[in-house]
Amino acid sequence: MEATKRMAVLVGCNYPNTKYELHGCINDVMAMRETLMNRFGFEESNIQVLTDEPGSLLMPTGANIKRSLGRMVGKAKSGDVLFFHYSGHGTRVPSMKHGNFSRQDEAIVPCDFNLITDIDFRRLVNRLPKGTSFTMISDSCHSGGLIDKEKEQIGPSTIINDEKLELRYTPDDAAKAKTIPFQSILQHLSLHTNINTTDIGTHLLEYFGADASLKFQLDSRELDTIDSLKPDAGILLSGCQANESSADMNPDNAAGKAYGAFSNAIENVLKENPAALSNKQVVVMARGMLKKQGLGQQHPCLYCSDENAEAMFLCQNP
């Protein structure tokens, strides 16, 4: 009988030499790579890393990220543990779902701006063989709900007051929000397509064709048919709620490394707790750590089935 595999895709986007440049995202996924190998038993050959650093062998474009995730899911068999860590910008786009045109949906922003949306992650999770697990960490703005229709375990309903919360910036501007506004993405794509429309789907389909998100290839009624499996194997740990920002931290001293606040909080939680932790414990502890660091208005969330909320993070043995 074939041994179960542990496979990972790690994506860090710093957007170098652009006005959207971040500094800690590549550091985030390289630190996670070491943690996966040293603590969770991942073999180096089963970890694929995509970064946009100069000379990178595989750039984190929308097509490359989706292909890497698709290959990983395609290799999966029952019992396998799959992991995806994304650190970079996030955004929100108008919902394409039938009857939900006032809503906004979540997306990550690959280095080429070919958005990967909550629908793409839902379709990916629906492809998982029974008995696998798929854990996703998204250290990006508006990351709550990035797996469409996944059940909220820790999220906005756990906040006592329902006011809109925004990231509090530090006075020295050490924190930068990991978001690119919708209008900025629209403007960027318009420069490439030369099409005068505010419909982002038109630009993405024109520029990226079949590599564009399913959200823009299917009509609203077809999108409604992409349902969740109950229960399913998707586990999302998001850096913040859907209406919040996640922070990219750039330390003052030259010796300090830049990092994503949420990724760093998870790393610290794992270092301080060598025994196995549940997915729920990891998120609750990360929230507490961010609050101690003065980032208490960034609320990490957990979306998964009830069973997976209590399951051990990355299926570590208790």
HUQUI-V195685 format. One line per field, one symbol per residue. phi: phi as a letter, one per 30 degrees, with the letter a starting at -180 (. if undefined). burial: b if it has 24 or more other C-alpha atoms within 12 Angstrom, else e. A space follows every 50 residues. Layout:
# HUQUI-V195685
phi=???
burial=???
This chain:
# HUQUI-V195685
phi=.dddcbbbbcbbcchdibdcecbcddeeddddedddddcciddedccccb bcdeiedbdddeddddddddddddddbejdccbbccbldbabbedcddib dddcccaccddcidecceddddddddddddjcbbcbcccadhddidceid ddcbaeddddccddcbddddedhdcbdcbceeddddddddddchccacdd dddddddchdddeeecccddddddddcddbdccdbcccdaddcccccccb edddddcdadededddededddbdddbdeddeddddeddddddicdccce bbbadedddcddehhdde
burial=eeeebbbbbbbbbbbeeeebbbbbbbbbbbbbbebbeebbbbeeebbbbb bbbeeeebbbbbbbbbebbbebbebbbebbbbbbbbbbbbbbbbbbbeee eeebbbbbbbbbbbbbbbbbbbbbbbbbbeebbbbbbbbbbbbbbbbbbb bbbbbbeeeeeeeeeebbeeeeebbbbbbbbbeebbebbbeeeeeeeeeb bbbbbebbeebbbbbbbeeeeebeebbbbeebbbbbbbbbbbbbbbbbbb eeeeeeebbbbbbbbbbbbbeeeeebbbbbbbbbbbbbbbeeeebbbbbb bbbbbeebbbbbbbbeee
